[in-house]
Each structure stands twice: as C-alpha cells, then as structure tokens.
Amino acid sequence: MAKWKLISWNVNGVRAIAKKGFAEWVAEEKPDVLCIQETKAQEEQLGSDITQLEGYQSSWVSAEKKGYSGVGLYTRHEPVSITDSFADGRFVSEGRTMIVEYPEFTLFNVYFPNGKKNKERLDYKMDFYEAILEQWESLRKSGKRIIICGDVNTAHKEIDLARPAGNSKISGFLPIERAWIDKIIEKGYVDVLRQHTQEPDIYTYWDMKTRARDRNVGWRIDYFYVTDDLAPNVSKAWVNADVLGSDHCPISIEVNTD
C-alpha cells in the first residue's frame, strides 16, 4: 500500500509566491502532488524556477484573460492523463479546472468562481458548481475514485467562518451556495477535514486589507473532498495555517492507496 501526501493551495499569484520561498517550502514539505490555484499567469510567462522544481513535473491551465485565475500541478508521479475538459466552453476559458488521472484515483484541481461581484457572477458560479458535479457523477458511475481539491469560495457551516451572522447575505456564505455543499455531501463526497476534526477556528483564507489573519478572523473555503469509497483510506487531514505568502494557506491530506 502506497501513501500519498497531497497539498492544495490558492497561491494568489504563482510568480509572487515564487519570490517568497515557494520552491524551498515545496522541497521541505515533499508532497507527492501539489495543486495550486489562482496562478494569475500564462505558462509562457513562467520561468524554470517555477516550472522545473527538482523532483517534480509541472502542468498548467491558464485563463484566456492574462493575470487571471489559472491552476497548476506539481507531481512526483507520472499521470495517465491531464485535461481541462468541460462540455460547456464557458468554463474552459477561465482556466479553472485540471483533471488528473492516476491509476489509483482521479484528481480534480479546481479554482471555483467567486460570486461577490454581481448577480451575473453568482449565477456563473452556481452554473459552474452544477456542471462540475455532473462531471464527478459521470466518473463515479464509471467506477472512478475521485479526489477534489481547491478553493471552493464558499464556507459550508457557521463553524467554517469567524463571523457567520455578518456574512449571511454575502456570496461565499449564501444559503444557495451552502446548499450545494450539502448536496454534494449527501451524494457521498466527504469533506475530509471534517471527517477528522470538528474543531472551530480552523480557517484557510483571511482578508489582507483588514489584516484579518493577525486576529484569525477567517473563512474555511479551501477543501479536500473524496468519494465515500476512498474516505476510509484518508489517514490524515490538516490545515497548514502557519504557511504565509498568500491570503490563503495550504491544506493537506494523506491517502493510502491499494
């Protein structure tokens, strides 16, 4: 049985994080797979100091709009395939999804949309939620075990943000957004951190403008989900709250595979 260490991190700009000890941090953590979100870069804009970390191969999905969105992958293990496939082209152009096929599982690295700007963006976010759930369900029916990670841009329950009452009408904690997380959990996608702990005050995002991190006034909006057939194989899940450099912190799991 092999043990995989997976890390997910919204880096809020991969070129910015590269100047803050990113390569050294990866070398110290030694993840088998590292998924990053909000890279804010086209692949051709990235130097070898970012794309060629020792011991890893990297892959990149970028938005058509420069300096926006984007996801990246570092892996020690050669995947069977990597795609950014979406049946609806609306969701390809923003570079939000990477689907990584391994023999042991299928990994979704996702930077989910933010709905705060206006109703149009909230509608786009909810449409994205439904479209990606359809993809997960299709793969599950074909017998795939799935791991999903990334910035979901929604806190699920009151325990998952410091000030739930004050944010109940803000995108990121709206009933419609939270209901979607209820739905995926009901369908058998397990919130891995909450499988392992019900402790409060565990957050993954803090507003930089208000220095919210200094006071731990945060949101837990970054997640690992696994299908229920894989959940018993997850031996550990944790939040790397002490890792700086972004307005988000990394999240990690260990998975034992057959």
N, C-alpha and C positions, 0 to 999 in steps of 0.2 A: 504493500500500500504506500502510495506517494503522498507527501504532504505539500500542499501548495500554499504559499503566502501571497495574498492578493491585496493590493492597495489601490484606493481611488482618491483623487484629489482634484478639486477645482483650483487651478493654479492662478487664475486671474491674470493670464498673460505668461506664456512659456518663456518668452525672451526676457521678461522682467525677473521671473523666478530663477532663471539661469545665472543671473548676477548675484543671487542671494544664497549660494551654496547648494544648489539643487543637485548637481552631479555628486557632490560629496555625501549628501543625505541619502541618495539612492544607493551609493556604494556601501554606506553604513547599514541601511535597512535590508538590503539584499532581497527585495521581493522577487517572486517568480514572475509575477505580472503586475505592472503598474499602469493604471488607466488614469489619464488626466483629461480635464475638461476646461473649457474656456481658454483655449490656447492663443486665440487672437492673432493667428499667423497663417500664412500660406507656407507650404513645405519649402518652397524655393527661398523663403526668407530666413530659413533656419540654418545655422552653422553646424559644423561637425561636433562642436562642444555640446549641442543639444541632441542631434540625431544619432550620434555614434557613442553612446555611453558604453564603457567596457563591459563585455559580457551580455549585452542586450542587442536585439534588433528592434528597430522602431518603425511605426507606421502612423500615418497622419490622414485625417479627413478634415478638410477646410471648408469654410463658408465661401460662397461666391463673393460676398462683401468682404473686403480686406479689413483686418483688425477686429474681426467679429467672430464670436462663437468658436467652433472647432474642437475636435477631440484628438487625443494621441494615445499611443500604446507603446510600452516597453515590455518585452518578454524575453525570458531565457529559453523558452520552448517554442519550436517551430510550429505555428498553427497549420491546420489543414487548409484554412481559407480565412480571408478578411474581406468583408464587404461593407458598404454603407447603404444597402438596398432598402428602398421604400417604394411601395407600389404607387404612392402619391408623390409626385415630384415636388410638391410644396415643401416637403420635409427633407429633401435631399439638398436643396440649395443653401440651407443654413448650416450644413456640416455638423450635425448634432449627434450622429449615431455611427458607431462602429460595431460590427458583429463579427466576433472572433470564434472560429470553430476549432475546438480541440477534440481529440478522441474521447476525452473524459467528460467534457461539458461544452456548452455553447455560452459564450460570454458576450453580454451587451454592455458596451461603454457608452453612456448616454448623458448628454447635456440637455436637459429638458428646458423648454422655453419658460421665460418669465412673463407673467401676465399683468404686471403692475402698470404698464404704460397707458393702456386704454382697453376698452371692451374688445376691440378687434384682436389685440394680442392675447387677451384672456381666452377668446374663442379659439384662436390658433393653438394655444396651449392645451385646451381641452380636446381639440381635434387630434393633436399630436398624441396625447395620452391614449385616446381610443385606438388610433392607428397602430401604435407600437404594441398595445395589448393584443391586438389581433395577430400581430407577428409572433408574439410569445406563445399565444394559444395554438397557433398553427404548428409551431415547432414542437410544443408539448405533445400534441396529438400524434406527431411522427415519432415520439419516443425519446426526444431530447431532454437531457437535464440542463437546466438553464441557471446561470448566474447573471444578475443585473446589478450594475453599479453606476453611480454618478450623482450629479446634482439634480434632484427631483424638483427643486424650487417650491416645495410645499412641506410644511410641518404637519405631521399627522394628528397628534393629540396635544392636549394642553401641556402635558409633561415635556413636549418637544420644543417649547419656546418659553422664554423668560416672562413675557408679558402677553399672555393669550387674550385677555379681555380687551386690551388696547389695539389688538390686531385682528379682531374677529371680522372686520369688514375690509381687510386689506388682502389683495392677492398674495398668496403664499400661506394663507390660513382661512380661506373662504370655505364655507360648507361644501360647495360643489367640488372643490379641489380635494378636500379631505375625504369626501365620499368616494372619490376614485381610488384612493389608497385603501379605504375599507373594502372596496370591490375586489381589488387585486389580492388582498389578503384572504378574503372569502373564497377566492378561486384557487388558493393554495400556494401563493407566493409569500414566503416567510421573510419578515423584517428581522434580519439575523441579529442585529444588536439587541432588539427587544426580546429575542429568544433567550439571550444570555443575561440580560440585566434589565431591571425596572427602575434603576436609579434615576433620580431627577438631575437637573442641571448639567446634562450632557448635550453639548451643542457642537455644531460644525461650521457655523457661519456667524460673523459678528460685523456690524456696520462700522466701517473705518472712520467715517466722518465724525461720529459721536464717541469714538474710542471705546466702543461697547465691549471690546474684548478685555479691557482692563478691569471691567466690572462684571464680566461673564454674563452680559445681557445679550443672549444669543438665540439662535434658531438651530434645530437639527433638521436640515433639509437635504443632507447627503446620506445616501443609503446603500447598503448591500441587501438585495433580495435574492433568495434562491427558491427554486421549486421545491415543494414539500418532500419529493423523493430524494433530494440532495441535502435537506436540512440536517438530518442526523449525522452527516459527515462533517459538518462545520464544528470544529473543536474550540474555536476561539473567535471573538469579535470585539473590536475596541476602537476608540476614537483617539487619534494622536493630537490631542489638544495643545500640546506644548510645541508643536512644529509651526514656526512662523513663516512669513514670506508672502502670504495671501490673505484675503479676507475670509477664506475657508481654511480648515485644517484637513489633513488626510484622515481617511478611515481605513481600517484593515480587518481582514479575516484570515483564518487558516482553515483549509479544507483538506480532508483526507479523501483520496480517490482510489478506487479499486484498480 
